[in-house]
């Protein structure tokens, strides 16, 4: 069963059986090195500012093979780089863009299986936890936790599982109260702000589909022209 996290709860989840009081645990994890997964520039703004204010040392990682098409993937990658540069955070990326994989996996999933968004969380958070372990970074978290449009509890569940699998810690923060401020920061920084979640399937379902397609170089409004 997924644990429910209170809005103001500050907690680290992972390879620990710590039985100390919550106050001691909260105090202990206000400093340390964290691998921050970044889904896009605008969503990174507030988590970076918030975590740096707490005293954490951040390394940012962009891994989002779910963002399609390639033109869009590059725009979001560039936005993430811009924000990290402005906020003085070390940055690295995996530039994978895999629309065919997403389409194939979604088509093969049975009605009994969890949806494509949970699948998307698992693919990315598994890689993030693995990178944290490989680089000797004890904790990870994700900018996805700032979005009111994501499945927050499912994301927490997936991160907890990845933390246990790779013997690292998941640093939980509910960044959602800072979502609007982060969007404001992105506007001020001139960072591209997208109008759909990321995968080619969510693009096809978007109310802004026509406008989005007009923004893609070489597109005539059909999925096959932008993959």
Secondary structure, DSSP 8 states (H G I E B T S, - for coil): ------TT--EEEES----S-HHHHHHHTTSEEEEEE-S-HHHHHHHHHHHHHHTEEEEEEEE-TT--SHHHHHHHHHHHHHHHHHTT-EEEEE----HHHHHHHHHH--TTS--HHHHHHHHHHHHHHHHHHHTT--EEEEGGGG-TTS-HHHHHHHHHHHHHHHT-EEEE---GGGHHHHHHHHHHHT----SS-SSHHHHHH-TTHHHHHHHSTT--S-GGGT-
